[in-house]
């Protein structure tokens, strides 16, 4: 059971990471720069920041869904 849970968590972390990388590339492009203009540490910081934004959005969506469910019952 724990193995399944770990695989599921890893899968979602991977998906969030992929989405964060795409958003980071968009953010860099909108700034008028290229990925090559940034150091590896700077790129990691940007991706981590995007991951935080995605997770916060998911949390907010979950809270709203919960409030709607409680309000409808």
PDB file of N, CA, C and O in Angstrom:
ATOM      1  N   UNK A   1       0.828  -1.202   0.000  1.00  0.00           N
ATOM      2  CA  UNK A   1       0.000   0.000   0.000  1.00  0.00           C
ATOM      3  C   UNK A   1       0.865   1.257   0.000  1.00  0.00           C
ATOM      4  O   UNK A   1       0.591   2.213  -0.725  1.00  0.00           O
ATOM      5  N   UNK A   2       1.917   1.243   0.825  1.00  0.00           N
ATOM      6  CA  UNK A   2       2.801   2.406   0.901  1.00  0.00           C
ATOM      7  C   UNK A   2       3.508   2.624  -0.425  1.00  0.00           C
ATOM      8  O   UNK A   2       3.701   3.765  -0.844  1.00  0.00           O
ATOM      9  N   UNK A   3       3.894   1.549  -1.086  1.00  0.00           N
ATOM     10  CA  UNK A   3       4.572   1.647  -2.374  1.00  0.00           C
ATOM     11  C   UNK A   3       3.674   2.330  -3.403  1.00  0.00           C
ATOM     12  O   UNK A   3       4.134   3.174  -4.172  1.00  0.00           O
ATOM     13  N   UNK A   4       2.398   1.962  -3.414  1.00  0.00           N
ATOM     14  CA  UNK A   4       1.440   2.587  -4.330  1.00  0.00           C
ATOM     15  C   UNK A   4       1.309   4.076  -4.032  1.00  0.00           C
ATOM     16  O   UNK A   4       1.282   4.905  -4.942  1.00  0.00           O
ATOM     17  N   UNK A   5       1.230   4.401  -2.749  1.00  0.00           N
ATOM     18  CA  UNK A   5       1.105   5.800  -2.326  1.00  0.00           C
ATOM     19  C   UNK A   5       2.331   6.597  -2.756  1.00  0.00           C
ATOM     20  O   UNK A   5       2.203   7.712  -3.262  1.00  0.00           O
ATOM     21  N   UNK A   6       3.512   6.029  -2.559  1.00  0.00           N
ATOM     22  CA  UNK A   6       4.755   6.707  -2.955  1.00  0.00           C
ATOM     23  C   UNK A   6       4.816   6.928  -4.460  1.00  0.00           C
ATOM     24  O   UNK A   6       5.233   7.991  -4.920  1.00  0.00           O
ATOM     25  N   UNK A   7       4.402   5.926  -5.222  1.00  0.00           N
ATOM     26  CA  UNK A   7       4.397   6.057  -6.685  1.00  0.00           C
ATOM     27  C   UNK A   7       3.433   7.156  -7.128  1.00  0.00           C
ATOM     28  O   UNK A   7       3.736   7.939  -8.028  1.00  0.00           O
ATOM     29  N   UNK A   8       2.275   7.201  -6.485  1.00  0.00           N
ATOM     30  CA  UNK A   8       1.274   8.209  -6.825  1.00  0.00           C
ATOM     31  C   UNK A   8       1.785   9.615  -6.505  1.00  0.00           C
ATOM     32  O   UNK A   8       1.630  10.539  -7.305  1.00  0.00           O
ATOM     33  N   UNK A   9       2.395   9.766  -5.332  1.00  0.00           N
ATOM     34  CA  UNK A   9       2.950  11.057  -4.935  1.00  0.00           C
ATOM     35  C   UNK A   9       4.055  11.480  -5.893  1.00  0.00           C
ATOM     36  O   UNK A   9       4.108  12.638  -6.307  1.00  0.00           O
ATOM     37  N   UNK A  10       4.936  10.550  -6.247  1.00  0.00           N
ATOM     38  CA  UNK A  10       6.016  10.855  -7.192  1.00  0.00           C
ATOM     39  C   UNK A  10       5.471  11.266  -8.561  1.00  0.00           C
ATOM     40  O   UNK A  10       6.005  12.159  -9.219  1.00  0.00           O
ATOM     41  N   UNK A  11       4.403  10.597  -8.969  1.00  0.00           N
ATOM     42  CA  UNK A  11       3.785  10.916 -10.260  1.00  0.00           C
ATOM     43  C   UNK A  11       3.274  12.357 -10.267  1.00  0.00           C
ATOM     44  O   UNK A  11       3.497  13.092 -11.228  1.00  0.00           O
ATOM     45  N   UNK A  12       2.588  12.759  -9.193  1.00  0.00           N
ATOM     46  CA  UNK A  12       2.053  14.120  -9.132  1.00  0.00           C
ATOM     47  C   UNK A  12       3.149  15.156  -8.979  1.00  0.00           C
ATOM     48  O   UNK A  12       3.050  16.249  -9.537  1.00  0.00           O
ATOM     49  N   UNK A  13       4.200  14.828  -8.228  1.00  0.00           N
ATOM     50  CA  UNK A  13       5.339  15.747  -8.124  1.00  0.00           C
ATOM     51  C   UNK A  13       5.988  15.954  -9.479  1.00  0.00           C
ATOM     52  O   UNK A  13       6.379  17.067  -9.830  1.00  0.00           O
ATOM     53  N   UNK A  14       6.099  14.875 -10.235  1.00  0.00           N
ATOM     54  CA  UNK A  14       6.687  14.954 -11.574  1.00  0.00           C
ATOM     55  C   UNK A  14       5.827  15.828 -12.490  1.00  0.00           C
ATOM     56  O   UNK A  14       6.351  16.662 -13.228  1.00  0.00           O
ATOM     57  N   UNK A  15       4.529  15.636 -12.441  1.00  0.00           N
ATOM     58  CA  UNK A  15       3.614  16.432 -13.272  1.00  0.00           C
ATOM     59  C   UNK A  15       3.682  17.914 -12.892  1.00  0.00           C
ATOM     60  O   UNK A  15       3.698  18.784 -13.763  1.00  0.00           O
ATOM     61  N   UNK A  16       3.720  18.191 -11.590  1.00  0.00           N
ATOM     62  CA  UNK A  16       3.821  19.581 -11.135  1.00  0.00           C
ATOM     63  C   UNK A  16       5.137  20.178 -11.604  1.00  0.00           C
ATOM     64  O   UNK A  16       5.176  21.325 -12.049  1.00  0.00           O
ATOM     65  N   UNK A  17       6.216  19.408 -11.509  1.00  0.00           N
ATOM     66  CA  UNK A  17       7.540  19.876 -11.945  1.00  0.00           C
ATOM     67  C   UNK A  17       7.528  20.193 -13.442  1.00  0.00           C
ATOM     68  O   UNK A  17       8.037  21.232 -13.862  1.00  0.00           O
ATOM     69  N   UNK A  18       6.944  19.294 -14.247  1.00  0.00           N
ATOM     70  CA  UNK A  18       6.874  19.525 -15.692  1.00  0.00           C
ATOM     71  C   UNK A  18       6.108  20.804 -16.007  1.00  0.00           C
ATOM     72  O   UNK A  18       6.536  21.608 -16.835  1.00  0.00           O
ATOM     73  N   UNK A  19       4.977  20.983 -15.342  1.00  0.00           N
ATOM     74  CA  UNK A  19       4.162  22.174 -15.570  1.00  0.00           C
ATOM     75  C   UNK A  19       4.920  23.427 -15.132  1.00  0.00           C
ATOM     76  O   UNK A  19       4.836  24.464 -15.790  1.00  0.00           O
ATOM     77  N   UNK A  20       5.652  23.336 -14.035  1.00  0.00           N
ATOM     78  CA  UNK A  20       6.438  24.472 -13.539  1.00  0.00           C
ATOM     79  C   UNK A  20       7.538  24.838 -14.529  1.00  0.00           C
ATOM     80  O   UNK A  20       7.827  26.018 -14.729  1.00  0.00           O
ATOM     81  N   UNK A  21       8.149  23.838 -15.145  1.00  0.00           N
ATOM     82  CA  UNK A  21       9.201  24.102 -16.130  1.00  0.00           C
ATOM     83  C   UNK A  21       8.627  24.825 -17.336  1.00  0.00           C
ATOM     84  O   UNK A  21       9.233  25.768 -17.843  1.00  0.00           O
ATOM     85  N   UNK A  22       7.465  24.389 -17.796  1.00  0.00           N
ATOM     86  CA  UNK A  22       6.814  25.055 -18.929  1.00  0.00           C
ATOM     87  C   UNK A  22       6.480  26.502 -18.582  1.00  0.00           C
ATOM     88  O   UNK A  22       6.712  27.410 -19.381  1.00  0.00           O
ATOM     89  N   UNK A  23       5.933  26.709 -17.384  1.00  0.00           N
ATOM     90  CA  UNK A  23       5.584  28.066 -16.965  1.00  0.00           C
ATOM     91  C   UNK A  23       6.831  28.929 -16.777  1.00  0.00           C
ATOM     92  O   UNK A  23       6.811  30.126 -17.066  1.00  0.00           O
ATOM     93  N   UNK A  24       7.913  28.322 -16.294  1.00  0.00           N
ATOM     94  CA  UNK A  24       9.165  29.059 -16.124  1.00  0.00           C
ATOM     95  C   UNK A  24       9.708  29.502 -17.476  1.00  0.00           C
ATOM     96  O   UNK A  24      10.201  30.621 -17.616  1.00  0.00           O
ATOM     97  N   UNK A  25       9.616  28.622 -18.472  1.00  0.00           N
ATOM     98  CA  UNK A  25      10.069  28.986 -19.825  1.00  0.00           C
ATOM     99  C   UNK A  25       9.241  30.143 -20.372  1.00  0.00           C
ATOM    100  O   UNK A  25       9.782  31.045 -21.012  1.00  0.00           O
ATOM    101  N   UNK A  26       7.941  30.122 -20.126  1.00  0.00           N
ATOM    102  CA  UNK A  26       7.073  31.211 -20.567  1.00  0.00           C
ATOM    103  C   UNK A  26       7.463  32.510 -19.867  1.00  0.00           C
ATOM    104  O   UNK A  26       7.552  33.565 -20.494  1.00  0.00           O
ATOM    105  N   UNK A  27       7.693  32.415 -18.560  1.00  0.00           N
ATOM    106  CA  UNK A  27       8.075  33.583 -17.762  1.00  0.00           C
ATOM    107  C   UNK A  27       9.386  34.187 -18.276  1.00  0.00           C
ATOM    108  O   UNK A  27       9.522  35.407 -18.366  1.00  0.00           O
ATOM    109  N   UNK A  28      10.332  33.334 -18.606  1.00  0.00           N
ATOM    110  CA  UNK A  28      11.616  33.800 -19.132  1.00  0.00           C
ATOM    111  C   UNK A  28      11.427  34.449 -20.496  1.00  0.00           C
ATOM    112  O   UNK A  28      11.999  35.503 -20.772  1.00  0.00           O
ATOM    113  N   UNK A  29      10.623  33.819 -21.348  1.00  0.00           N
ATOM    114  CA  UNK A  29      10.375  34.370 -22.681  1.00  0.00           C
ATOM    115  C   UNK A  29       9.688  35.729 -22.594  1.00  0.00           C
ATOM    116  O   UNK A  29      10.015  36.644 -23.351  1.00  0.00           O
ATOM    117  N   UNK A  30       8.740  35.860 -21.675  1.00  0.00           N
ATOM    118  CA  UNK A  30       8.038  37.135 -21.520  1.00  0.00           C
ATOM    119  C   UNK A  30       8.956  38.235 -21.002  1.00  0.00           C
ATOM    120  O   UNK A  30       8.702  39.419 -21.224  1.00  0.00           O
ATOM    121  N   UNK A  31      10.014  37.845 -20.320  1.00  0.00           N
ATOM    122  CA  UNK A  31      10.966  38.839 -19.823  1.00  0.00           C
ATOM    123  C   UNK A  31      11.927  39.295 -20.917  1.00  0.00           C
ATOM    124  O   UNK A  31      12.728  40.206 -20.709  1.00  0.00           O
ATOM    125  N   UNK A  32      11.841  38.655 -22.086  1.00  0.00           N
ATOM    126  CA  UNK A  32      12.689  39.033 -23.207  1.00  0.00           C
ATOM    127  C   UNK A  32      14.078  38.431 -23.146  1.00  0.00           C
ATOM    128  O   UNK A  32      14.980  38.870 -23.859  1.00  0.00           O
ATOM    129  N   UNK A  33      14.255  37.433 -22.305  1.00  0.00           N
ATOM    130  CA  UNK A  33      15.553  36.778 -22.172  1.00  0.00           C
ATOM    131  C   UNK A  33      15.460  35.343 -22.663  1.00  0.00           C
ATOM    132  O   UNK A  33      14.387  34.848 -23.008  1.00  0.00           O
ATOM    133  N   UNK A  34      16.621  34.686 -22.685  1.00  0.00           N
ATOM    134  CA  UNK A  34      16.688  33.290 -23.085  1.00  0.00           C
ATOM    135  C   UNK A  34      17.090  32.454 -21.875  1.00  0.00           C
ATOM    136  O   UNK A  34      17.678  32.960 -20.919  1.00  0.00           O
ATOM    137  N   UNK A  35      16.765  31.177 -21.935  1.00  0.00           N
ATOM    138  CA  UNK A  35      17.109  30.268 -20.847  1.00  0.00           C
ATOM    139  C   UNK A  35      18.623  30.287 -20.623  1.00  0.00           C
ATOM    140  O   UNK A  35      19.085  30.203 -19.484  1.00  0.00           O
ATOM    141  N   UNK A  36      19.389  30.396 -21.701  1.00  0.00           N
ATOM    142  CA  UNK A  36      20.852  30.395 -21.610  1.00  0.00           C
ATOM    143  C   UNK A  36      21.393  31.608 -20.850  1.00  0.00           C
ATOM    144  O   UNK A  36      22.539  31.591 -20.400  1.00  0.00           O
ATOM    145  N   UNK A  37      20.587  32.653 -20.702  1.00  0.00           N
ATOM    146  CA  UNK A  37      21.019  33.860 -19.985  1.00  0.00           C
ATOM    147  C   UNK A  37      21.060  33.655 -18.473  1.00  0.00           C
ATOM    148  O   UNK A  37      21.578  34.508 -17.752  1.00  0.00           O
ATOM    149  N   UNK A  38      20.527  32.550 -17.985  1.00  0.00           N
ATOM    150  CA  UNK A  38      20.419  32.304 -16.548  1.00  0.00           C
ATOM    151  C   UNK A  38      21.353  31.177 -16.126  1.00  0.00           C
ATOM    152  O   UNK A  38      21.620  30.250 -16.891  1.00  0.00           O
ATOM    153  N   UNK A  39      21.839  31.275 -14.901  1.00  0.00           N
ATOM    154  CA  UNK A  39      22.654  30.190 -14.345  1.00  0.00           C
ATOM    155  C   UNK A  39      21.725  29.047 -13.945  1.00  0.00           C
ATOM    156  O   UNK A  39      20.505  29.205 -13.899  1.00  0.00           O
ATOM    157  N   UNK A  40      22.318  27.909 -13.661  1.00  0.00           N
ATOM    158  CA  UNK A  40      21.525  26.746 -13.253  1.00  0.00           C
ATOM    159  C   UNK A  40      20.778  27.033 -11.953  1.00  0.00           C
ATOM    160  O   UNK A  40      19.629  26.623 -11.791  1.00  0.00           O
ATOM    161  N   UNK A  41      21.428  27.735 -11.030  1.00  0.00           N
ATOM    162  CA  UNK A  41      20.783  28.088  -9.755  1.00  0.00           C
ATOM    163  C   UNK A  41      19.611  29.037  -9.967  1.00  0.00           C
ATOM    164  O   UNK A  41      18.569  28.896  -9.327  1.00  0.00           O
ATOM    165  N   UNK A  42      19.779  30.000 -10.861  1.00  0.00           N
ATOM    166  CA  UNK A  42      18.692  30.947 -11.140  1.00  0.00           C
ATOM    167  C   UNK A  42      17.505  30.231 -11.777  1.00  0.00           C
ATOM    168  O   UNK A  42      16.352  30.510 -11.447  1.00  0.00           O
ATOM    169  N   UNK A  43      17.796  29.305 -12.692  1.00  0.00           N
ATOM    170  CA  UNK A  43      16.715  28.542 -13.327  1.00  0.00           C
ATOM    171  C   UNK A  43      15.978  27.687 -12.296  1.00  0.00           C
ATOM    172  O   UNK A  43      14.751  27.598 -12.317  1.00  0.00           O
ATOM    173  N   UNK A  44      16.729  27.067 -11.402  1.00  0.00           N
ATOM    174  CA  UNK A  44      16.108  26.252 -10.354  1.00  0.00           C
ATOM    175  C   UNK A  44      15.208  27.109  -9.468  1.00  0.00           C
ATOM    176  O   UNK A  44      14.111  26.690  -9.098  1.00  0.00           O
ATOM    177  N   UNK A  45      15.675  28.306  -9.131  1.00  0.00           N
ATOM    178  CA  UNK A  45      14.876  29.217  -8.315  1.00  0.00           C
ATOM    179  C   UNK A  45      13.570  29.571  -9.022  1.00  0.00           C
ATOM    180  O   UNK A  45      12.510  29.584  -8.396  1.00  0.00           O
ATOM    181  N   UNK A  46      13.639  29.856 -10.310  1.00  0.00           N
ATOM    182  CA  UNK A  46      12.443  30.210 -11.077  1.00  0.00           C
ATOM    183  C   UNK A  46      11.465  29.033 -11.114  1.00  0.00           C
ATOM    184  O   UNK A  46      10.262  29.216 -10.930  1.00  0.00           O
ATOM    185  N   UNK A  47      11.983  27.830 -11.352  1.00  0.00           N
ATOM    186  CA  UNK A  47      11.118  26.643 -11.422  1.00  0.00           C
ATOM    187  C   UNK A  47      10.474  26.369 -10.062  1.00  0.00           C
ATOM    188  O   UNK A  47       9.285  26.059  -9.991  1.00  0.00           O
ATOM    189  N   UNK A  48      11.251  26.483  -8.990  1.00  0.00           N
ATOM    190  CA  UNK A  48      10.696  26.261  -7.643  1.00  0.00           C
ATOM    191  C   UNK A  48       9.609  27.287  -7.347  1.00  0.00           C
ATOM    192  O   UNK A  48       8.583  26.958  -6.753  1.00  0.00           O
ATOM    193  N   UNK A  49       9.835  28.530  -7.762  1.00  0.00           N
ATOM    194  CA  UNK A  49       8.825  29.568  -7.567  1.00  0.00           C
ATOM    195  C   UNK A  49       7.540  29.218  -8.317  1.00  0.00           C
ATOM    196  O   UNK A  49       6.441  29.397  -7.792  1.00  0.00           O
ATOM    197  N   UNK A  50       7.680  28.725  -9.532  1.00  0.00           N
ATOM    198  CA  UNK A  50       6.502  28.325 -10.310  1.00  0.00           C
ATOM    199  C   UNK A  50       5.806  27.125  -9.667  1.00  0.00           C
ATOM    200  O   UNK A  50       4.578  27.048  -9.674  1.00  0.00           O
ATOM    201  N   UNK A  51       6.582  26.185  -9.109  1.00  0.00           N
ATOM    202  CA  UNK A  51       5.983  25.047  -8.407  1.00  0.00           C
ATOM    203  C   UNK A  51       5.137  25.527  -7.233  1.00  0.00           C
ATOM    204  O   UNK A  51       4.032  25.032  -7.011  1.00  0.00           O
ATOM    205  N   UNK A  52       5.660  26.488  -6.487  1.00  0.00           N
ATOM    206  CA  UNK A  52       4.917  27.035  -5.353  1.00  0.00           C
ATOM    207  C   UNK A  52       3.605  27.654  -5.812  1.00  0.00           C
ATOM    208  O   UNK A  52       2.575  27.480  -5.162  1.00  0.00           O
ATOM    209  N   UNK A  53       3.637  28.371  -6.924  1.00  0.00           N
ATOM    210  CA  UNK A  53       2.420  28.986  -7.459  1.00  0.00           C
ATOM    211  C   UNK A  53       1.395  27.919  -7.845  1.00  0.00           C
ATOM    212  O   UNK A  53       0.204  28.064  -7.571  1.00  0.00           O
ATOM    213  N   UNK A  54       1.870  26.850  -8.481  1.00  0.00           N
ATOM    214  CA  UNK A  54       0.967  25.770  -8.900  1.00  0.00           C
ATOM    215  C   UNK A  54       0.341  25.113  -7.675  1.00  0.00           C
ATOM    216  O   UNK A  54      -0.870  24.891  -7.638  1.00  0.00           O
ATOM    217  N   UNK A  55       1.164  24.801  -6.669  1.00  0.00           N
ATOM    218  CA  UNK A  55       0.663  24.154  -5.453  1.00  0.00           C
ATOM    219  C   UNK A  55      -0.325  25.056  -4.720  1.00  0.00           C
ATOM    220  O   UNK A  55      -1.333  24.577  -4.202  1.00  0.00           O
ATOM    221  N   UNK A  56      -0.047  26.346  -4.673  1.00  0.00           N
ATOM    222  CA  UNK A  56      -0.958  27.288  -4.021  1.00  0.00           C
ATOM    223  C   UNK A  56      -2.289  27.320  -4.769  1.00  0.00           C
ATOM    224  O   UNK A  56      -3.350  27.353  -4.146  1.00  0.00           O
ATOM    225  N   UNK A  57      -2.236  27.312  -6.083  1.00  0.00           N
ATOM    226  CA  UNK A  57      -3.456  27.292  -6.884  1.00  0.00           C
ATOM    227  C   UNK A  57      -4.262  26.026  -6.647  1.00  0.00           C
ATOM    228  O   UNK A  57      -5.491  26.065  -6.580  1.00  0.00           O
ATOM    229  N   UNK A  58      -3.560  24.892  -6.521  1.00  0.00           N
ATOM    230  CA  UNK A  58      -4.248  23.625  -6.260  1.00  0.00           C
ATOM    231  C   UNK A  58      -4.890  23.646  -4.877  1.00  0.00           C
ATOM    232  O   UNK A  58      -6.005  23.157  -4.695  1.00  0.00           O
ATOM    233  N   UNK A  59      -4.184  24.210  -3.911  1.00  0.00           N
ATOM    234  CA  UNK A  59      -4.722  24.306  -2.552  1.00  0.00           C
ATOM    235  C   UNK A  59      -5.976  25.180  -2.540  1.00  0.00           C
ATOM    236  O   UNK A  59      -6.987  24.825  -1.933  1.00  0.00           O
ATOM    237  N   UNK A  60      -5.898  26.322  -3.216  1.00  0.00           N
ATOM    238  CA  UNK A  60      -7.043  27.227  -3.264  1.00  0.00           C
ATOM    239  C   UNK A  60      -8.235  26.571  -3.944  1.00  0.00           C
ATOM    240  O   UNK A  60      -9.372  26.723  -3.498  1.00  0.00           O
ATOM    241  N   UNK A  61      -7.975  25.844  -5.020  1.00  0.00           N
ATOM    242  CA  UNK A  61      -9.038  25.149  -5.731  1.00  0.00           C
ATOM    243  C   UNK A  61      -9.679  24.097  -4.829  1.00  0.00           C
ATOM    244  O   UNK A  61     -10.900  23.944  -4.816  1.00  0.00           O
ATOM    245  N   UNK A  62      -8.851  23.375  -4.074  1.00  0.00           N
ATOM    246  CA  UNK A  62      -9.364  22.357  -3.153  1.00  0.00           C
ATOM    247  C   UNK A  62     -10.215  22.961  -2.054  1.00  0.00           C
ATOM    248  O   UNK A  62     -11.249  22.406  -1.683  1.00  0.00           O
ATOM    249  N   UNK A  63      -9.779  24.095  -1.535  1.00  0.00           N
ATOM    250  CA  UNK A  63     -10.535  24.769  -0.477  1.00  0.00           C
ATOM    251  C   UNK A  63     -11.878  25.255  -1.012  1.00  0.00           C
ATOM    252  O   UNK A  63     -12.905  25.105  -0.350  1.00  0.00           O
ATOM    253  N   UNK A  64     -11.871  25.830  -2.197  1.00  0.00           N
ATOM    254  CA  UNK A  64     -13.117  26.298  -2.807  1.00  0.00           C
ATOM    255  C   UNK A  64     -14.062  25.140  -3.044  1.00  0.00           C
ATOM    256  O   UNK A  64     -15.261  25.246  -2.785  1.00  0.00           O
ATOM    257  N   UNK A  65     -13.528  24.033  -3.535  1.00  0.00           N
ATOM    258  CA  UNK A  65     -14.357  22.840  -3.783  1.00  0.00           C
ATOM    259  C   UNK A  65     -14.965  22.334  -2.476  1.00  0.00           C
ATOM    260  O   UNK A  65     -16.131  21.943  -2.434  1.00  0.00           O
ATOM    261  N   UNK A  66     -14.168  22.347  -1.420  1.00  0.00           N
ATOM    262  CA  UNK A  66     -14.654  21.906  -0.121  1.00  0.00           C
ATOM    263  C   UNK A  66     -15.756  22.833   0.395  1.00  0.00           C
ATOM    264  O   UNK A  66     -16.772  22.368   0.911  1.00  0.00           O
ATOM    265  N   UNK A  67     -15.553  24.131   0.254  1.00  0.00           N
ATOM    266  CA  UNK A  67     -16.558  25.075   0.702  1.00  0.00           C
ATOM    267  C   UNK A  67     -17.861  24.938  -0.100  1.00  0.00           C
ATOM    268  O   UNK A  67     -18.957  25.056   0.449  1.00  0.00           O
ATOM    269  N   UNK A  68     -17.721  24.692  -1.387  1.00  0.00           N
ATOM    270  CA  UNK A  68     -18.920  24.492  -2.218  1.00  0.00           C
ATOM    271  C   UNK A  68     -19.643  23.235  -1.771  1.00  0.00           C
ATOM    272  O   UNK A  68     -20.867  23.228  -1.644  1.00  0.00           O
ATOM    273  N   UNK A  69     -18.882  22.164  -1.532  1.00  0.00           N
ATOM    274  CA  UNK A  69     -19.491  20.914  -1.105  1.00  0.00           C
ATOM    275  C   UNK A  69     -20.211  21.077   0.228  1.00  0.00           C
ATOM    276  O   UNK A  69     -21.307  20.551   0.416  1.00  0.00           O
ATOM    277  N   UNK A  70     -19.600  21.797   1.136  1.00  0.00           N
ATOM    278  CA  UNK A  70     -20.233  22.019   2.447  1.00  0.00           C
ATOM    279  C   UNK A  70     -21.463  22.908   2.315  1.00  0.00           C
ATOM    280  O   UNK A  70     -22.446  22.726   3.033  1.00  0.00           O
ATOM    281  N   UNK A  71     -21.406  23.849   1.415  1.00  0.00           N
ATOM    282  CA  UNK A  71     -22.531  24.743   1.218  1.00  0.00           C
ATOM    283  C   UNK A  71     -23.702  24.082   0.534  1.00  0.00           C
ATOM    284  O   UNK A  71     -24.849  24.480   0.741  1.00  0.00           O
ATOM    285  N   UNK A  72     -23.429  23.075  -0.280  1.00  0.00           N
ATOM    286  CA  UNK A  72     -24.496  22.397  -1.016  1.00  0.00           C
ATOM    287  C   UNK A  72     -25.168  21.300  -0.221  1.00  0.00           C
ATOM    288  O   UNK A  72     -26.270  20.872  -0.564  1.00  0.00           O
ATOM    289  N   UNK A  73     -24.519  20.835   0.844  1.00  0.00           N
ATOM    290  CA  UNK A  73     -25.092  19.710   1.595  1.00  0.00           C
ATOM    291  C   UNK A  73     -26.147  20.145   2.577  1.00  0.00           C
ATOM    292  O   UNK A  73     -26.718  19.311   3.280  1.00  0.00           O
TER     293      UNK A  73
END
